[in-house]
Amino acid sequence: MAEAADFQGTAPSPARRWLRRTAALLAGAPLLAGLAPGATTPAAAAEEGSGSRTVEVTLNSLAPSTPVKNDTLTISGTVTNQGKEPIDSAHVDLRVGQRLSGRDAIDSTASRKGYAGGSDGAPLGGYTVKIPKLPAGISQDFTLNVPVSKLDLGADGVYQLGVSLSGRTPGDGEQVLGIQRTFLPWQPEAAEKKTQVSFVWPLISTSHLSARTGSDDQQTPVFEDDGLAAELAPGGRLDQLVSLGAALPVTWVVDPDLLATVDAMTRTYRVRTGETTVAGRNQSVAKQWLASLETAIQGRKVVALPFADPDLASLAHKGKEVSGSLSHLQPATKVAETTVETILHVTPSTDFAWPVDGALDPAIVDVATSAGAHKVISRSDSLRDDVGYTPTAARPIGGGTTAVVADAGLSIAFQGDMTRAGSSTLAVQKFLAQTLAITQEEPDKQRSIVVAPQRMPTTAQIQSMVSALTGLTTLRWTQPQDLLAAAAAKPDAGATTRVPPASRYPERLRDSELPVQAFRDMRTTQDTLDNFKVILTAAYRVVTPFGNAINREMSTSWRDRSIEAKAYRDSVQQYLESLTDEVKLIDKSDLMFSGRSATIPVTVQNKLVQGIDHLVLQLRSTKPTRLKFDDGRAVSEQPVRIDGGHSQSVKFTASANANGPVSMIAQLYTEDGKPYGQPMTFTVKVSEITPTVMLVIAGGVLLLVLAGIRMYTQRKNAVARGAASEAAGAADGPPDGEPGQPSDPTPDTGPESGNPSGPGEKVDR
C-alpha cells in the first residue's frame, strides 16, 4: 500500500521514509533466526549477494546529474552475463541507498564490490526492466525512468544509488547477480553559503618544434613531426579543450610554447622525415584553432606558465647539481608573457608556478619562486590538512609565497579511462557528490576550492570534465571563481602552512624526473651556443631557436618519456654542432719554404648563410728557432671576418733560420680567447739558401743577362741589314710567292687563375 501511495503522487514524510527503510532491512531477521546452520532461502541468498559479481552492470548515462523534485531520473546502461550459465527471469532494479555522511563515506562506497543488502537498499517497486533470459556472455541494454518524487529522498545530501540485476541460474533460487553503485547529489534549493570552485583548464602539449630553421629570411620553422595537427583538428584533444571550454567558467592555464608552435604552423613550415624535410600542410587547422582560442578567452583570466612548462621538481632535485640550470627560468617567464600578448592579445598572469601533481618540498618552492612567481599550485595530498573539513585553497607558506592547494580528490577524478561511458558516468556523479559534500561539511562557512586536473587530459577525459562542470551550472551549492581570486581568498586559520619535507616527496614522481645527465646535456648545448653566437653577425637567427629548444628540453612533458627526451636533446646538440662546423679551417698539405722569408696562407671557410666576425686565427710554429714570424715570435694572430658562403685566405709572413720540417698549428679563437673548432696541423719544410748557393745563382743570373744582351745586339744588326736590302730592291719587289718577314710571336699570358693553391704547392713569395 505504501508503494501504491507513492504511485498516486503522495509524498511521505522523512520520518515515514526512515521507518519504511528500517522495516525493509529488518523484515527478514525473524526468519533467519530460526534457520539451521548452513540452510538458506532465496530471500537470504539475495540479501547475502552470493553470485553478485556474475553480471557486470554498467551505467552509461544518468540524467539529470543533479535533479530537483519535478525531474524524471533516466538511467541507461548495459548488463552483461559474465558467468557460464544462462540467467532466467532476470530483472533490473533501482535501489536507493542511505544518505552518505561525508566525503569519506563517498570514497568508501565507491570502492565497495558486490551486493550488500543492508546498505544497498531495497528495490524500488514499480520501476523494473524485465529480461526473461540472459544467456552466458551476452549483453542487454536497459533504461530506467523514475520520477524523482518516487525516490523517497529525505534531507539534502548525497545519496547512494544502486542498479542491480537479479535472476535465477540453474540450480539456484533468485538472487542479486550484479550491482553498480553511483551517487545522486540532492540539493533542490540553493545553499546559503555556496562553495566557490576554481577549475584549472590546461592548454599544454608535448614539444613538436625542433631547433632547425630554414636559411631564408623568415627562418622557416622545422617540426620534428606533424602530430600536433591531429590535436588541433576538429574533434582533437586541443580542439575539444577550446571548443568545450569556451562555454565553461574556467581559468585558462597555458604553456606559451604551445601557442608559439601553433602560430608557427599558421605560416610556411617544414616537417622532418629522416634526414630531409617536407612541406607542412596544416596551416588552416592552426589558424582556425588560434582564432577559436582567442575568442574563447575573451573576458576570462589567463595564466601563462614559464615557456615550455619547465619541470620544477626535476630542476630542484637534479638540475641544481649542474651549474646554470636554474638560469633558464627567469627568461622563460619573460618570454611567456610576451608570447601570450603577441599571439592572443591578452595580458596573462605569470605569477603562478605549477609543479607536477602539485607535489611540494622546500627545494621545489625555492625553484618555483626563483623566476618571480609568488603563487604555487599545490595539492591536498601534498599539503595535508587535519581540520575535519575541506579548507580554502589559499594559504601562506612563508617568504611572501601563497600555496594554492587544489583538492586532490576532485583533481584526480578524471584520470582514469573515460572512453567507456560507464566509467565517465561514475566519475561525473562522484565529482558532483564530492562538491556537495564539501559544501555541507561547513554549511555556514563559505570556502574557496581549486580543481587542477592532469596537464594533458585525453579527449574522453575532457568530455567527462565538461559534463561535471555542466552539472555545477545549476549553482545550487557551488559558484564559479577564477584562479586569481582563489589565490587571493582569505585562508582558513586551521589550514596547514607547512611545506612537507623532501622525505615526503612521492617516490613515483621522483623516479620519473629528468636525470642529472639531462641537465648536463643542456649545459653542453648552452656552452656550445654561447661560444657560437659571439662570432655571428646575426646571432638572433641562432640564439632564439636554440634557446627555445633548451627550454623545451626541461619540459614537464618529458615525464615517463625518457627515451624520447634524450633523442630530442641529442638532435638539438648534433644540429648545433653541425652549424658550428660550417665555420672551419681548410686542411692543408705540407708546404715547401724556400728562402729566408715568405707568406703562409691559411684558408678559413664560412658555409653559413650569415657572416662571421670577432674571430681570431692563430698560427703557431712549434720550432721557432727554425721558423718564426716577422715580429720574432712563435705565434702570430690575424682577425677573421667573412661574409656568408665565402672563404678567406689569411696570410702570415714568416722567416726561416734553419733547414728542416716545422710543424705548424692553426687554431681559431673567439675574441675572448676561447678555442673555436678543431686545430689544424700541417708541416712546412724549410730549405734555407746558403751564401755559396746564392753566389752560384748570382753567376747564373749574370750569364743569362749577358746572353740576352748578345742576342739583342745580333738581332738588331740583322734587322738593319734586312732594311738596307729592302731599300735596294724596292723597285722590283719580292720574288713571286716569297712571304714578307714575320714579326715576333705574341707571348700567351692568359688570365691569372684565382683558384686556391693546390696541395703541395709552394707558398707565395
C-alpha positions in Angstrom: 0.0 0.0 0.0 2.9 2.3 0.7 4.2 1.8 -2.9 0.7 2.4 -4.2 0.5 5.6 -2.4 3.8 6.7 -4.0 2.4 6.0 -7.4 -0.5 8.1 -6.7 1.9 11.0 -6.0 1.7 11.0 -2.2 4.9 12.3 -0.7 5.7 10.5 2.6 7.3 12.4 5.4 11.1 12.0 6.1 10.2 10.1 9.3 7.9 7.7 7.5 10.5 7.1 4.8 13.1 6.3 7.5 10.7 3.9 9.2 9.9 2.2 5.9 13.6 1.5 5.1 14.3 0.3 8.6 11.4 -2.1 8.3 12.6 -3.4 5.0 16.1 -4.1 6.4 14.7 -5.9 9.5 11.9 -7.8 7.9 13.9 -10.9 7.3 15.5 -11.1 10.7 13.0 -13.4 12.4 13.0 -15.9 9.5 16.8 -16.1 9.5 16.9 -16.6 13.3 15.0 -19.9 13.0 17.1 -21.5 10.3 19.5 -24.3 10.9 23.2 -23.6 10.3 24.0 -23.7 6.6 20.4 -23.5 5.5 19.4 -20.7 3.1 16.3 -19.4 1.4 16.1 -17.5 -1.9 15.5 -14.3 0.1 18.5 -14.9 2.2 20.6 -15.6 -0.8 19.5 -12.4 -2.4 20.4 -10.4 0.7 23.8 -12.0 1.1 24.5 -11.4 -2.6 26.0 -14.8 -3.5 26.9 -14.6 -7.1 26.6 -10.9 -7.1 29.5 -10.5 -9.4 28.2 -12.8 -12.1 26.7 -9.9 -14.0 28.5 -6.7 -14.9 26.2 -3.7 -14.6 27.4 -0.6 -16.5 25.7 2.8 -16.2 26.2 4.6 -19.4 24.2 7.7 -18.5 22.4 9.3 -15.7 20.3 12.4 -16.3 19.8 14.9 -14.9 23.0 14.5 -12.9 21.8 16.9 -10.2 18.0 16.6 -10.3 15.3 18.6 -8.5 11.8 17.5 -7.3 9.9 17.6 -10.5 12.5 15.9 -12.7 12.4 12.4 -14.0 15.6 10.5 -13.5 16.7 8.5 -16.5 19.4 5.8 -16.1 20.6 3.9 -19.1 23.1 1.1 -19.1 24.1 -2.4 -20.0 24.0 -5.7 -18.2 26.5 -8.5 -19.3 26.3 -12.1 -18.1 29.9 -12.9 -17.3 29.1 -16.4 -16.0 29.0 -19.7 -17.7 25.3 -20.4 -17.2 22.2 -18.5 -18.6 20.2 -16.4 -16.3 16.4 -16.8 -16.2 13.7 -14.4 -15.0 16.2 -11.5 -14.7 15.1 -8.0 -13.8 17.0 -4.7 -13.4 16.1 -2.7 -10.4 16.9 0.7 -8.9 17.9 0.8 -5.3 18.1 4.0 -3.2 20.7 3.5 -0.5 21.4 5.5 2.5 22.3 9.2 2.7 26.1 9.4 3.0 27.6 11.3 5.8 30.6 12.9 4.1 33.5 12.6 1.7 35.0 9.5 3.4 31.7 7.7 3.1 31.5 8.5 -0.6 35.0 7.1 -1.2 34.2 4.0 0.8 31.0 3.4 -1.1 32.8 3.9 -4.5 35.4 1.2 -3.5 32.9 -1.5 -2.4 32.4 -4.5 -4.6 29.4 -6.9 -4.7 26.0 -6.6 -3.2 25.4 -5.7 0.4 21.7 -5.8 1.3 22.0 -3.8 4.4 23.4 -0.7 2.8 22.3 -1.0 -0.9 18.6 -0.7 0.0 15.5 -2.5 -1.3 14.4 -2.4 -5.0 12.2 0.5 -5.9 8.9 -1.2 -6.8 7.2 -0.5 -10.0 10.3 0.6 -11.9 11.8 -2.6 -13.2 13.2 -3.7 -16.6 12.5 -7.4 -17.1 14.8 -9.6 -19.1 13.3 -13.1 -19.5 16.6 -14.8 -20.4 20.2 -13.6 -20.4 22.5 -16.2 -22.0 26.1 -16.5 -20.9 28.4 -13.9 -22.5 25.5 -11.8 -23.8 24.8 -8.1 -23.0 21.5 -6.4 -22.8 20.8 -2.7 -22.7 18.3 -1.2 -20.3 16.7 2.2 -19.4 15.1 3.1 -16.2 12.8 6.2 -16.0 11.9 7.1 -12.4 10.2 10.3 -11.2 12.5 11.9 -8.6 9.5 12.2 -6.3 9.4 8.4 -6.1 12.9 8.1 -4.8 11.9 8.9 -1.2 14.8 11.3 -0.8 15.0 12.9 2.5 17.3 15.7 3.7 19.7 17.4 1.4 22.9 15.5 0.8 24.4 12.7 -1.2 22.5 9.5 -1.7 23.8 6.2 -2.9 22.0 4.8 -5.9 22.4 1.2 -7.0 21.3 -0.5 -10.2 21.2 -4.3 -9.7 20.3 -7.3 -11.8 18.6 -10.2 -10.0 17.7 -13.6 -11.5 17.9 -17.3 -11.4 20.8 -19.5 -12.5 20.4 -23.3 -12.9 20.0 -25.0 -9.5 19.8 -21.7 -7.6 16.9 -19.5 -6.5 16.6 -15.8 -7.3 19.5 -13.7 -6.1 21.3 -10.4 -6.9 23.8 -11.3 -9.5 25.3 -7.9 -10.1 25.1 -4.3 -9.0 26.7 -1.0 -9.8 26.6 1.9 -7.4 26.7 5.6 -8.1 25.8 8.8 -6.3 22.9 11.3 -6.5 23.5 14.8 -5.2 20.3 16.1 -3.7 20.1 19.8 -3.1 16.9 21.0 -4.7 17.2 24.5 -3.2 20.2 26.8 -3.3 22.5 26.7 -0.3 23.0 29.8 1.6 26.8 29.6 1.6 28.0 28.2 -1.7 31.4 26.8 -2.2 33.5 28.8 -4.7 35.1 26.5 -7.3 38.1 27.4 -9.5 38.8 24.9 -12.3 42.1 25.0 -14.0 41.8 24.4 -17.8 45.2 23.4 -19.1 46.3 24.1 -22.6 49.6 22.1 -22.7 51.0 19.7 -25.2 54.3 17.9 -25.9 57.2 19.5 -27.8 56.9 19.4 -31.6 59.3 22.2 -32.8 62.9 21.4 -33.5 65.8 23.8 -33.3 66.2 23.8 -37.1 65.1 26.6 -39.2 65.3 27.4 -42.9 68.0 29.6 -44.5 65.5 32.1 -45.8 64.9 35.5 -44.2 61.8 34.2 -42.5 63.7 31.3 -41.0 61.0 28.7 -41.9 60.5 26.5 -38.8 61.1 22.8 -38.9 58.9 20.5 -36.9 60.0 17.1 -35.5 56.6 15.7 -36.6 53.2 16.9 -37.7 51.4 15.2 -34.8 50.1 18.4 -33.4 47.7 18.8 -36.3 45.6 15.9 -35.1 45.2 17.6 -31.7 44.2 20.9 -33.3 41.8 19.4 -35.9 38.0 19.3 -35.1 37.5 16.6 -32.5 41.1 16.5 -31.5 42.3 16.9 -27.9 43.2 20.6 -28.1 40.2 21.4 -30.2 37.9 19.9 -27.6 39.6 21.9 -24.8 39.0 25.1 -26.7 35.5 24.5 -28.2 34.1 22.9 -25.0 35.9 25.1 -22.6 34.7 28.3 -24.2 31.3 27.9 -22.5 32.6 27.0 -19.1 33.7 29.2 -16.1 37.3 28.1 -16.1 40.8 29.6 -15.8 42.9 29.0 -18.8 46.4 27.9 -17.8 48.6 28.0 -20.9 52.0 26.8 -22.0 53.2 29.7 -24.3 55.4 27.2 -26.2 52.1 25.6 -27.5 50.9 29.0 -28.7 54.3 29.7 -30.4 54.2 26.3 -32.0 50.7 26.7 -33.4 51.5 30.2 -34.5 54.5 28.9 -36.5 52.1 26.4 -38.2 49.9 29.2 -39.5 52.7 30.1 -41.9 55.1 28.1 -44.1 56.7 25.3 -42.2 58.6 22.1 -42.8 58.4 18.6 -41.2 61.4 16.3 -40.7 61.3 12.9 -42.4 64.6 11.3 -41.5 67.4 13.5 -42.9 65.1 15.5 -45.2 62.1 17.7 -44.7 58.7 18.0 -46.4 56.3 20.9 -46.6 53.8 21.1 -43.7 50.2 21.4 -44.9 48.1 22.1 -41.8 48.1 25.9 -41.8 44.3 26.2 -42.0 43.9 24.0 -39.0 46.3 26.0 -36.9 44.7 29.3 -38.0 41.2 28.1 -37.0 42.3 26.8 -33.6 44.1 30.1 -32.7 41.1 32.1 -33.8 38.8 30.0 -31.7 41.1 30.2 -28.7 41.3 34.0 -29.0 37.5 34.2 -29.0 37.1 31.7 -26.1 39.4 33.6 -23.7 37.8 37.0 -24.1 36.9 38.3 -20.7 38.5 35.3 -19.0 41.6 35.0 -16.8 44.6 33.5 -18.5 47.6 32.2 -16.6 50.9 31.7 -18.5 53.3 29.1 -17.2 57.0 29.7 -18.0 57.8 28.9 -21.6 57.7 25.2 -22.4 56.4 24.4 -18.9 59.7 23.5 -17.2 59.8 20.6 -14.7 60.3 22.5 -11.5 60.8 19.3 -9.4 63.4 17.9 -11.7 65.2 21.3 -11.6 65.0 21.4 -7.8 66.2 17.8 -7.3 68.5 17.1 -10.2 69.2 20.4 -12.1 70.7 22.0 -9.0 73.7 19.7 -9.4 74.5 21.3 -12.8 75.5 25.0 -12.7 73.4 27.3 -14.9 70.3 25.1 -15.0 68.2 27.5 -13.0 69.2 30.5 -15.1 66.7 29.5 -17.7 63.6 30.0 -15.6 63.5 33.8 -15.5 64.0 34.3 -19.3 61.4 31.6 -19.8 58.9 33.6 -17.7 59.6 36.8 -19.6 59.2 35.2 -23.0 56.0 33.6 -21.8 54.3 36.9 -21.2 55.5 38.3 -24.5 54.3 35.3 -26.4 50.8 35.3 -25.0 50.4 39.0 -25.5 51.6 38.8 -29.1 49.5 35.8 -30.2 46.3 36.1 -28.1 46.3 39.9 -27.5 45.7 39.5 -23.8 47.9 40.1 -20.8 48.3 36.9 -18.8 49.3 36.4 -15.2 52.8 35.0 -14.9 52.6 34.8 -11.1 51.8 31.1 -10.9 54.1 28.0 -10.8 52.7 24.5 -11.2 54.9 21.6 -10.1 54.0 18.1 -11.3 50.9 16.8 -9.4 51.2 19.8 -7.1 53.8 17.9 -5.0 56.0 20.3 -2.9 59.1 20.3 -0.8 61.2 23.2 0.2 63.6 22.9 -2.8 60.7 22.9 -5.2 59.2 26.1 -3.6 62.6 27.8 -3.9 62.9 26.9 -7.6 59.3 27.8 -8.3 59.7 31.3 -6.9 63.2 31.9 -8.3 61.7 33.2 -11.6 59.4 35.6 -9.8 56.2 33.6 -9.1 54.6 34.2 -5.8 51.8 31.6 -6.1 52.4 27.9 -6.3 49.7 25.4 -7.3 49.9 22.5 -4.9 47.5 19.7 -4.0 46.0 18.5 -0.8 47.7 15.1 -0.9 51.0 17.1 -0.5 50.0 19.9 1.9 47.7 17.8 4.1 45.2 19.3 6.4 43.7 17.9 9.6 40.9 20.3 10.3 37.9 17.9 9.8 36.7 19.7 6.7 37.9 20.9 3.3 39.6 24.3 3.9 40.0 27.2 1.5 42.7 26.5 -1.1 44.9 29.6 -0.4 47.4 29.6 2.4 50.7 31.5 3.1 53.8 29.3 3.2 56.3 32.0 4.0 58.5 34.4 2.1 55.5 36.1 0.6 54.5 32.9 -1.3 51.0 31.6 -1.4 50.3 27.9 -1.9 47.1 27.4 -3.8 46.2 23.9 -2.7 44.0 22.1 -5.2 41.7 19.4 -3.9 43.3 16.1 -4.6 40.1 14.0 -4.8 38.5 16.4 -7.3 41.7 16.9 -9.3 42.3 13.2 -10.0 38.6 12.4 -10.6 39.0 12.1 -14.3 42.4 10.5 -14.6 41.1 7.0 -15.4 39.9 5.6 -18.7 37.0 7.7 -19.6 36.5 6.1 -23.0 33.9 3.8 -21.5 30.6 5.6 -20.9 30.2 3.7 -17.6 33.5 5.0 -16.2 32.7 8.6 -17.2 29.2 8.5 -15.7 30.5 7.2 -12.4 33.4 9.8 -12.3 31.0 12.7 -13.1 28.5 11.6 -10.4 31.2 11.1 -7.8 32.7 14.5 -8.6 29.4 16.2 -8.2 28.7 14.3 -5.0 32.1 15.4 -3.5 31.4 19.1 -4.2 28.0 18.9 -2.4 29.7 17.0 0.5 32.3 19.8 0.7 29.6 22.5 0.9 27.7 20.5 3.7 30.8 20.0 5.8 30.6 23.6 7.0 27.3 24.9 5.6 27.6 28.2 7.4 31.2 28.9 6.2 31.9 29.8 2.5 35.1 28.3 1.3 37.1 28.6 -2.0 38.4 25.4 -3.5 40.6 24.7 -6.6 40.5 21.8 -9.1 43.8 21.2 -11.0 43.4 18.2 -13.3 46.1 16.4 -15.2 48.1 18.6 -17.6 47.2 16.8 -20.8 43.8 15.2 -20.4 42.6 12.9 -23.2 39.5 13.8 -25.3 37.4 11.5 -23.3 38.6 12.9 -20.0 37.9 16.4 -21.3 34.3 15.5 -22.2 33.9 14.0 -18.7 35.2 17.2 -17.1 32.8 19.2 -19.2 29.9 17.0 -18.0 30.9 17.5 -14.4 31.2 21.3 -14.8 27.9 21.5 -16.6 26.3 19.7 -13.7 27.5 22.5 -11.4 26.0 25.3 -13.6 22.7 25.0 -11.6 24.6 27.0 -9.0 22.7 25.4 -6.1 25.7 24.6 -3.9 28.7 26.0 -5.8 29.6 29.1 -7.7 32.5 29.6 -10.2 35.6 31.6 -9.3 38.8 32.3 -11.2 42.1 31.1 -10.1 43.5 34.6 -9.3 40.6 35.2 -7.0 41.1 31.8 -5.3 44.7 32.7 -4.7 43.7 35.9 -3.0 41.0 34.4 -0.8 41.3 34.6 3.0 43.0 31.5 4.3 41.4 29.2 6.9 43.0 29.7 10.3 43.5 26.0 10.9 44.8 25.1 7.4 48.4 23.9 7.2 51.0 26.3 6.1 54.0 23.9 6.5 55.7 22.7 3.3 56.4 19.0 3.6 60.0 17.9 3.9 61.9 16.3 0.9 61.4 12.9 2.5 57.7 13.0 1.8 58.1 13.7 -1.9 56.5 10.8 -3.7 58.9 8.2 -5.0 56.9 7.5 -8.1 57.3 11.2 -9.1 61.0 11.2 -8.2 61.6 8.2 -10.4 60.1 9.9 -13.4 62.2 13.1 -13.1 64.7 14.2 -15.7 68.1 12.7 -14.7 71.2 14.8 -13.9 72.7 13.8 -17.2 69.8 15.6 -19.0 70.9 18.8 -17.4 74.5 18.2 -18.2 73.4 17.8 -21.8 71.5 21.1 -21.7 74.6 22.7 -20.2 76.8 21.4 -23.1 74.3 22.8 -25.6 74.2 26.1 -23.9 78.0 26.3 -23.7 78.2 25.4 -27.4 75.6 28.1 -28.2 77.4 30.7 -26.1 80.7 30.1 -27.9 79.0 30.1 -31.3 76.8 33.2 -31.0 79.7 35.6 -30.4 81.1 35.1 -33.9 77.8 35.7 -35.7 76.8 38.9 -37.3 73.1 37.9 -37.0 73.2 35.9 -33.8 69.4 36.1 -33.2 68.9 33.6 -36.0 70.5 31.0 -33.9 70.0 32.2 -30.3 66.2 32.2 -30.4 65.5 28.8 -31.9 68.2 27.1 -29.8 67.3 29.0 -26.6 63.7 27.8 -27.0 64.9 24.3 -27.7 66.8 24.2 -24.5 63.7 25.3 -22.6 61.8 22.5 -24.3 64.4 20.0 -23.1 63.5 20.7 -19.5 59.7 20.5 -20.1 57.4 18.6 -17.8 56.0 16.8 -20.8 59.1 14.5 -20.9 58.0 12.7 -17.7 57.8 9.0 -18.3 59.3 9.6 -21.8 63.0 9.3 -21.1 63.9 7.8 -24.5 62.1 10.5 -26.5 63.6 13.2 -24.2 67.2 12.0 -24.8 66.6 11.7 -28.6 65.4 15.3 -28.6 68.4 16.6 -26.7 70.8 14.7 -28.9 69.1 16.1 -32.0 69.4 19.6 -30.8 73.1 19.3 -29.9 74.0 17.5 -33.1 72.4 20.1 -35.2 74.1 22.9 -33.3 77.4 21.2 -33.8 76.8 20.8 -37.5 76.3 24.6 -37.7 79.4 25.4 -35.8 81.3 23.1 -38.1 80.3 25.2 -41.1 83.0 27.7 -39.9 86.3 25.9 -40.1 89.9 25.8 -41.3 90.5 24.1 -44.6 93.1 21.3 -44.3 96.5 22.0 -45.9 99.1 19.6 -47.2 102.8 20.0 -46.5 104.4 23.2 -47.8 107.9 24.0 -49.1 109.5 27.1 -47.6 112.5 28.1 -49.8 114.1 31.4 -48.9 114.6 33.5 -45.8 111.0 34.9 -45.8 107.7 34.1 -47.3 103.9 34.2 -46.6 102.0 31.2 -45.3 98.3 31.2 -46.3 95.6 29.6 -44.2 92.1 29.4 -45.5 89.0 29.9 -43.3 85.7 28.7 -44.7 82.3 30.1 -43.8 79.4 28.0 -45.2 76.8 29.7 -43.0 74.2 32.0 -44.6 75.3 34.8 -42.3 78.6 36.5 -41.9 81.0 35.8 -39.1 83.1 38.3 -37.1 85.0 38.5 -33.9 87.2 35.5 -34.7 91.0 35.4 -34.5 93.1 33.0 -36.4 96.3 32.0 -34.6 99.2 30.2 -36.3 101.9 28.7 -34.1 105.3 27.5 -35.1 106.4 24.5 -33.0 110.1 25.2 -33.8 110.6 29.0 -33.6 114.4 28.5 -33.8 113.8 27.2 -37.3 110.8 29.2 -38.4 109.3 32.2 -36.8 107.1 35.2 -37.7 108.4 38.6 -38.7 107.8 40.0 -35.2 110.2 37.4 -33.9 107.5 35.4 -32.1 106.5 31.8 -32.4 102.8 32.8 -32.6 101.0 35.2 -35.0 97.3 36.2 -35.0 95.1 37.7 -37.6 91.4 38.9 -37.3 88.9 37.0 -39.4 85.7 38.4 -40.9 83.9 36.5 -43.7 80.6 37.0 -45.4 78.2 34.1 -45.5 79.0 31.5 -48.1 82.6 32.7 -48.6 86.1 31.7 -47.7 89.1 33.9 -46.7 92.8 33.2 -47.2 94.6 34.6 -44.2 98.3 35.2 -44.8 101.1 35.1 -42.3 104.6 36.4 -43.0 107.4 34.2 -41.6 111.1 33.9 -41.8 113.4 30.9 -41.8 116.6 30.4 -39.7 117.5 26.8 -40.4 116.6 23.9 -42.7 114.2 21.2 -41.7 110.5 20.4 -41.2 108.4 22.6 -38.9 105.0 21.6 -37.6 102.6 24.5 -37.7 99.3 24.6 -35.7 96.4 26.8 -36.8 93.5 27.4 -34.4 90.5 29.7 -34.5 89.7 31.6 -31.3 86.9 33.9 -30.2 87.9 37.3 -29.2 87.6 36.4 -25.5 90.2 33.7 -26.0 88.1 30.5 -26.3 89.1 28.0 -28.9 86.7 27.6 -31.8 86.6 24.4 -33.7 89.4 21.9 -34.0 93.0 22.9 -34.6 94.6 22.2 -38.0 98.2 21.0 -38.2 100.4 21.0 -41.3 104.2 20.9 -41.9 106.4 23.5 -43.5 109.6 22.1 -45.0 112.3 24.8 -44.7 115.1 24.8 -47.2 117.4 27.8 -46.4 119.6 29.1 -49.2 123.4 29.2 -48.3 125.9 32.0 -49.4 127.6 29.6 -51.9 124.3 28.8 -53.5 123.5 32.4 -53.7 126.8 33.0 -55.4 126.1 30.3 -58.0 122.6 31.7 -58.6 124.0 35.2 -59.0 126.6 33.9 -61.5 123.9 32.1 -63.4 121.8 35.2 -63.5 124.7 37.3 -64.8 125.3 34.8 -67.6 121.7 35.0 -68.6 121.8 38.7 -68.7 125.0 38.7 -70.9 123.5 36.2 -73.2 120.4 38.3 -73.5 122.4 41.4 -74.4 124.3 39.4 -77.0 121.1 38.1 -78.6 119.6 41.5 -78.6 122.7 43.0 -80.4 122.7 40.3 -83.0 119.0 40.7 -83.7 119.4 44.4 -84.0 122.2 44.1 -86.6 120.2 41.5 -88.6 117.2 43.9 -88.8 119.4 46.7 -90.0 120.9 44.6 -92.8 117.5 43.5 -93.9 116.2 47.1 -94.1 119.1 48.1 -96.4 118.5 45.2 -98.7 114.8 46.0 -99.0 115.6 49.6 -99.9 117.9 48.5 -102.7 115.3 46.2 -104.3 112.3 48.2 -103.6 111.6 48.9 -107.3 111.4 45.3 -108.3 109.5 44.0 -105.2 110.0 40.5 -103.6 110.1 37.4 -105.7 106.8 35.7 -106.6 105.5 33.6 -103.6 108.0 34.7 -101.1 106.4 35.9 -97.9 107.5 39.0 -96.0 109.5 38.8 -92.8 107.2 37.6 -90.0 107.1 39.6 -86.7 107.9 38.0 -83.2 105.1 35.9 -81.9 103.0 37.4 -79.1 103.6 35.7 -75.7 100.5 33.8 -74.3 100.0 35.4 -70.9 96.4 34.1 -70.2 94.3 35.2 -67.3 95.7 34.6 -63.8 93.9 31.8 -62.1 92.1 32.9 -59.0 91.8 29.3 -57.7 93.3 28.4 -54.3 96.7 26.9 -54.3 96.7 23.2 -54.8 98.0 20.7 -52.2 101.7 20.6 -52.0 102.1 23.8 -54.0 104.9 26.2 -52.7 103.9 29.1 -50.7 103.6 32.5 -52.3 106.9 34.6 -52.3 
